[in-house]
Amino acid sequence: MHIEPVDPAPGPTFSWATLRQRWQDLTFLHWAVAPETVAPLLPAGTRPDTLDGVTYVGLIGFRMVGLGLGRGPGVPYLGTFWETNVRLYSVDDTGRRAVVFRSLDASRLVPVLVARLTLGLPYLWSAMRVDRVGDRFTYRCRRRWPGPAGTTSRMVVRVGAPIAEPTPLDHFVTARWGLHTRAYGRTLYLPNWHPRWPLHRAELLHLDDGLVAAAGLPAVTGAPVSVVYSPGVPVRFGPPVDVRRPG
C-alpha cells in the first residue's frame, strides 16, 4: 500500500470548505511510544503511523480563533476559545496520514456539544486560560464535563528562535492534513489545509499533566522528545470522507 508522503506544504485536496478557523499560539509536546501501545485506541480501518519504528503521543495547547462555517464569518464569542488536545498519529488503508484525537478540552460548551454530536469527536468542556509574559507561555486546563471532572494540566514553555530547517520529526508531528474519527458506525477522514507552519524551538519549563492519562494512555514520564511552538495559521476543513472509499 502506498502511504502519502509527509509534506509540509501540500496543496488543498478539496474544492470547498465546510469550516474555517485560525489556530494561534500553539505549543506541541510529544513523547515517543510503541505502536502496539496505541493501536487498540485507533478507529477501525486505521493503524499507528510511525517514524523510524515508533509513533508519538502529542499534548497540544492553543487558541481557536474565529471558528465559522464555510465562507461565512467566524461565530462571535462562541467561535473563539482555548483548547488543549491529546492526539495520536494514524494512517488508513488508502494511505492517508492523519491525527486521532483522544481528547479535546475546550473552554466553550456549545462547540463541545456540536463537535460531539456531528463528528463523534471527544470534545470536553473545561476551564482554561493561557498567559503570556514575554517569551513565556503558561497553559492551564481544568476539566468540567463530561469527565473525569477535575482533571488538570499545566504547561509552561519558553519560545525560542524560528526553525530554519525543520527535522523529519518536526514535520511528522505537525504536517498533518486530516483527522480520523469514528462517528455513526463509520470511520471518517476529515481533510484540512493551511499554509506551511511557521515553527519555533521551545523549552519546556514545567509540566503537570493529567490529560494524557485520562485519555487512556500511559501517563507521560520524562522529558518530551519534541517541544515546538507556532504563532499559528489560518485553517480550512473539507467535507468528511468514509475511509472505505478513496479520497
Buried (B, 14 or more C-beta within 10 A) or exposed (E): EEEBEBEEEEEBBBEEBBBBBBBBBBBBBBBBBEBEBBBEBBBEBBBBBBBEEBBBBBBBBBBBBBBBEEEEEBBEEBBBBBBBBBBBBBBBEBEBBBBBBBBBBBBBBBBBEBBBEEBBBBBBBBEBEBEEEEEBBBBBBBBBEEEEEEBBBBBBBBBBEEBEEBEEBBBBBBBBBBBBBBBEEBBBBBBBBBEBBEBBBBEBEEBEBBBBBBBEBEEBEEEBEBBBBBBBBBBBBBEBBEBEEEB
